Amino acid sequence: MELNKIYNIPCEEGFAKLKYHNIVVDCIVTSPPYNVDLGNNKYNKNPYDLYRDNKEHNEYIGWLKSIFDVAQCVLRDGATVAINIGDGKNGSVPTHSDIIQFMTRELDYVMVTTVIWKKNNVSNRTSWGSFMSPSCPSFPTPFEFILIFRYKDKYNKSINASKENITVSKDEFIKNSLAIWEFGAENLKKVGHPAAFSVELPTRVIQQMTYAGDVILDPFMGSGTTAIAAKKLNRNYIGFEISENYYNLAVDRLNDSSLVLF
């Protein structure tokens, strides 16, 4: 297994291969499936091509827990783990809270912060619940969460930790340190993936939390956005993706020299 490659394998298999090859990860940036029945809900009619996005909630949380449990075997102490997630059913399914609970109470992760990603996507609202009535109003969420943890230790213990390998500017650092990040969502039709996140998201995490030369991992690589950000920022990357279609999309985007993202 090599760095700076994406592999068309399940992440559980990928973690085992990383461990076997003694590859240590400094940062995970990922956006796992949200379990919102993608393709069958009114907000997004495009389903994943392989993944079943409508698990029973406890099964879904248990599955995520198993992923981040196994991930611990490849993380450096002090490694950053950033999970982009949204709650289901207009906030009534507290997915982000359930993730925080198992990460900090059952696994060896230390909470750093919860960033609110303000997406500004409330145009043409149609979901009101009991419109003009306090009976049962709905609260659509024009935001998602970026849950930021560190593994075992709150301090980054990267072997690349030096002043020369700090790439975040003063202005970026100040902007990123406020836990409300405001930028638009990705154009899904343009990217060709039903749930791609904006490259601004991994860019901010990587700049704020890692050093040049660090190893950045995305176990749900999707359209390759995390790898693209890592490559642009002089980090090593590695990613896993179970879908052959999305794997090919990610590789094509990563190798597209005309793709100017920031």
N, C-alpha and C positions, 0 to 999 in steps of 0.2 A: 504493500500500500504506500502511495506517495502523497506528498503535500501538493497543493495547487491543482487538485483534480476533483471532479464530481463523480460519484459512483452510483450506478443504477442498482442499488441494493437497499433493503430495509435498514433503518438506522440501528436496530439491535445487532444485526450482523456487522454493520460498520463499526460499532463500538468495540466489538470483540476483535476485529481485525486491527484497529488502532492500538489496542492494548497489546496484541501479539507483536506488533512492529514497534512497540515502545514509543509511540507518538503521543506527546502530551499536549493537551489543548489549553489555551489561555482564555478563551472566550467563546461562549455559545450565544449566537443571536438567531432567534427563530420565531416563526409564527405557526404553531401547529394548527391543524383543522379545528374549527370552533365548535363543531358538533351542533350546527344550526340547520341541519338538513339542506345543505347547499344544493341548489337546483330545484328545490320544491318549496322554498319560502318566497314571499312576495318581493323581497329585496334583491335576490340574486337567482336567476333562473338557469344558471350554468352550473351543472354538477361537476364534481371531481370525476375523472375517468375510471379510477379504481377504488378509491377509499370510500367506505360507508360512513357518511356524515350524519347519522341519526341514531347513534348508540343511546342506550339508556344512560342517564346522567352519571350514576354511580359507576357503571362500567367504563364510561369515558374517563372519568377522573382517575379510576384505578389504572387504566391504560396509560394515561399521562404520567402518573406516579411511577409506573414500572419503567418508562422511558428515562426519566430523570434519575431514577435509582441506578440503572445500568450506566448512565452517562458519568457517574461519579468515578468510575474506574479509569477514566482517561483525563480527568481534570487536574490541573495543577492546583495546589492549595492557594487560595486567593483568586482563582479564576472567576471571571464574570459570567453570569448566565442571565440573559435578557429574553423574556418571553412576551411576545405581543399576542394579546388575547382580547376577545370581546365577550361580554355576557350575552346570554340568550334571552329571547322573549322580552325585548325592551328593558333589560336589566333585572327581570324577575328571577332569572337563573344565575346565581352569583358565582359563575365559573372562576373569575379571577380570585375571589376570596378562598374558594376551595383549593386552588393551586397554592396560594400562599400558605395555607394551613399544612398541607402535606410536605411542602418544600422545607418549611422551618421547624415543624414539629416531628415529622417522621423521617426526614432525610437530613443531610448534613449541610444545608444551605443557610446562609446568613442574609437576612433581608437588608437591602441597601435603600431602596425607595420604590414607590409606585408612581410612574410618570403617566399623566393623562395626555393621550394623543388626541388633540382636537382636530377633527377631520373636516369640519365645515361642510357636511353633506346632508343638510336638512331641507334642501329645496324640494318643492312639490310634495309636501307632506300629505299623507293620506291616512296615517294611523293615529287616530285620536281616542280610541276606546269610547267611553261615554261622552261624546262631544257636547260641550257646554253643560255638563252635569258632573257633580262630584260623585256620582254613583260608582264609576269604575274607569277613571281616565287613564290613558296610556301615556308613557313617557319615552318616546323614541330617543335613542342615545347617539348623538353625533360625535361620539368619542370612543376610543378604545383604550386599553391599558397596556403599558409596557412595564412588566414586573422585573425589577433588577435585583439580582442576588449575587453573592459571592460564595464560593465553595470553601467552607470551613473557616476561612479567615477574611476579615473585612478589608485587609490590605492586599493590593496587587503584588504578587511575588514573582513576577515574570523575570526570566533570565535576561530579558532585553531592557530591564528597568534602568534607564539612564536619561539624562537631560537631552542628549542628542537624539533619542528615539521618541521624544514627545512631539507629536505632530499637531495637536490642537492649538489653535491661536487663542489669544487672550479674549477676543470678542466671542469666539465660538464657545469657549469654556464658560464664560459668564451666561451666554444665552442658554446653553445646554443645562446649566446647573439649576435653572428654574424648572420645576417638575410639571409644567404644562407646555407641551410641544405642539405648535400649531403649523401644520403643513397639509397639503392636499393628499388625497388617496391616489393610488396608481390608476392609470387608464387601462382597465382590464382588457378591453377589446384590442387595444394597441399591443399589449404585452402577449396576449394569447393564453392567459391562465386565469381561472375563475376566482382566485383569491390572492393575487400578488400584492405585496405591500410596497410602499414607496421606498426608493433607494435612500431617501433622507433618513429613514428610521435606522437602518444598520450603520449608516454613516455617522450619525450622532453618537450612537452607543460606542462604536469602535474608536472614534476620536476622543471621547470623554473617558473611556475606561481601559484603553489598551495602549501598548507601545508599538512602534514600527518593528516589524519582524515577528510579532506574536502570531500564534496560530488561531484562526477564527473558524468555528465549525457551525454549520447549519444542518441539523439532522432531518429537517423537512425542507429540502432545498427549493422545491417548486420551480419557479422560473429563473432562479440563479441570482436573485438580487443581492443576497448577503455576500456571495462570492465576488460579484461585480464591485461592491463597495470595498471589500477587503483588498482586492487587487489594486484598485485606484489609490488606496491609502497605504500601499507598501506593506501589507500584512500577508502572511501565508493563509491559505484557505483550504478547507476540505468540506465536502457536502455529500449527503446521501438523499436519494430520491427513488421511491419505489416505482413510479410511473415512467415507462420508457418514453412516452410522449413528452412529459415535462422535463425529463432528463435531457432529451435532445434539444428542447427549447432552451434550457439553461446553458448548455454547452454552446449553442449557436449565439445566444446573447453575450456570453462571456468572451467569445472570440470575435465579436463584431467590433472592429476597430473604429467604425463610424459612430458607435453608440456613445454619445457625449451626455453623461448623466449629471455631472456637477464639476 
